Amino acid sequence: VYSRVGSPDGAIYVAAADGSNEREITIGEQPKLSLDGRYMAFHRDNAIYGRANLYVRDLLTGEEKLLVTDTDYIVGYGWRADPARLVYDMGCAISDIGRDGSAQFTLANVNCNDDAPAVNWIDGRVAFQNTQSGGGIGLLSTNGTARIFVPGTQPGDVWPAWSADGEWISFLDGTNLFKVRPDGTGLLQLTPLTSSNRFLPPGAWTADGSQIIAA
């Protein structure tokens, strides 16, 4: 699944792995699939990035639900391994919420620049970005009680995404794709773009961890 930018909401498409059978499925941008592939989180309702509302679509029934009304800025969101719950940022907090809108709680509200959460489906840790001085790619424990930064990352490193085995985090430095292990080892630049060329966020790993798909 992927989206195309358009005013005000863009459009979300689905296609086979080889690019065939492409079709539009709904209006919105930045789709994220649940682990079981049934549910899709996405944003809609505002052309200004970060000011759109957060929705969930059941891809089996086609039912869509407004999950979170954006009263500040929602930069990103990611599913737990259990598709009943997902994690999102808004304003100065990273929160955990039920797919039906129930049982919401705050994971972290240490820094207002902690954004774009991505969940490790193996152990539940949450990666995030922080673009301010002293930031980089950060990690929260599954319940948000511990907050650290991945060694070797820095402000400007954004849009973390976990490999399916939970061993790697990919991210962008604004232009190129990198990967790193959560403990900071194995840091590797994956792409060689220069000048005005750049990859777009956030990218997604294939199930076997051998490739990253990005625009």
C-alpha positions, 0 to 999 in steps of 0.5 A: 500500500502507498499513497500519492499526494494530492490536495487536500487528501491524496489517494491510497493505492494497493498493488501486487508485489510486482506492481501489477493490479494497482487500484485506488482503495480510499482517499488519504495519505501515509498508509501503515498496515497492521501485522496481519494485513487486515487493518490500515492506519492513514491520515486524511482531512488536511492538506497541511502535513501533520495537521490531518486526522488519523483513521483506520480502515478494515481492508476486509469490510471496507469500514473506516473509522476516525480514530484521532482528531488532530488538535495539534500535530500528528507526524506518524503512527505505527501498529503494535504486533497485536492489531488491536492497538497502535501508537501515534504522536500528537503534540508533546506526547507519544500515545498508545490507543486501541483500534476502536479508540478505547483505553488510550494512555500516554507512553511518553511526554518527555520532549515535544520533538519526539515524533514518528513512532515505529513499533518493533513487532518482536519485543514492543520497543518503540523507535522515534525521531527527534530533530532537535540538538541532542536528538536522533533516532530514539527508543522507548521500552514497550511501556515507555518507561525507558528513553534512550537514543541510538548511538551514532544517530543524530538530529536530522535522522528521521522516519525510523522503520523496523525490520520484521525480525526486529534486528534493524532500524532504517531511517532517512538523513533527509536524503539517503536511507541508512540502517542501524542496529538498536545498540548503534552497531552496524550503521550503514548508508544504503543509498548514494543520492546527491544534490536535489535527489532524495528518498521520501519517508518512511519506507517499509521493509520486506517480510524477509528483511532483505530489501526496503521499499521507498519512494 
